[in-house]
Amino acid sequence: MISQNSFDIIVIAWIGLAILMAPILLKVIVPYGRHSSSSWGPKINNRIGWFLMEIPVIVIFSWLFFSGNSIKSAPLYIIYGLFMIHYINRIFIFPLRIKSKPNQMPLVIVVSAIFFNMMNGYVNGYWFGYLTPEYPDEWFYDPRFIIGLSMFIIGMIINVWSDNKLINLRKGGKKGYYIPRGGLFDYISSPNLFGEIIEWTGWALMSWCLPSLSFAIWTMANLIPRAIDHHRWYHNRFVDYPKNRKAIFPKIL
C-alpha cells in the first residue's frame, strides 16, 4: 500500500504534467474527428479506438474503489456513481449514436489516451478506495457537495444536449458538416466541451480532494485547446460562421 505522502507526490506530479501539456496542446492539433490527418502513423477504426482508450478508466477506477478498505458511505457512492454515469454514456452509448460513417484515428492517439485514462482511473480509484477519509451523511448538506453536484448535473445536461444537437445536424441521412445553431451554440463553438469542464469541476468540488482536482485540471488542459481548434476550424470552413461566438467560454475565450 502506498503512503498518503507518496501518493500526494504522484498526484502533484500528475497535475504538473497537465500544466506542462496545456501549452503544447495549444500548438498541436490532435488529429482525430474533423481534424483527422494521415501524417500520424497507423490508424484504427474510431469507434473501436474510442472504446479501447476509454474502457480502462472505469475498469481501474471500479477495481480500486471496491477493493480498498475505505468506508463506502452514501456520499461516496454518489461520487462513484456520477463518474460511472458519465463514462457509461461516453463509452457505450454516445459512439453508437453518431450518424457519420465510421472514420479512423491514429493509433498513437489511442495509446496516449489509454495511458491518460489508466492514470486517471488509478489516482482517483486508489484515493477513493484506499486513502479517502470517510464522507459522513452530513456531507450531503455541505455547500461544496451541493454546489458541486449541481454543477455536475448542469454540465452533463449541457454536454448531452450539445452532443444531441451535433448528432441531429445529420438527421435524415445528411452528410458533411454544418453550422450548429441554438442554445449555447449561439455563444460558443463547443458547448459540449464546456459542459464537460463544468461536470468535472463540479465533481472535484463535491468530492473535495486532490485526485479529483487533478482530473478537473486535466480536463481543462485537454478540452480548452480542443475547443480552440474546433473554433478555428469552423471559421476556416464556413465564411458565414458567426463572428461573435467564442470558442469555449461565453464572452471570454
Buried (B, 14 or more C-beta within 10 A) or exposed (E): EEEEEEBBEBBEEBBEBBEEBBEEBBEEBBBBBEBBEEEBEEBBEBBBBBBBBBBBBBEBBBBBBEEBEBEBBEBBEBBBEBBBEBBEBBBEEBBEEBBBEEBBBBBEBBEEBBEBBBBBBBBBBBBBBBBBEEBEEEBBEBEBBBEBBBBBBBBBEBBBBBBEBBBEBBEEEEEEBEBBEEEBBEBBBBBBBBBBBBBBBBBBBBBBBBBBBBBBBBBBBBBBBBBBBBBBBBBEEEEEBBEEBBBBBEEEE
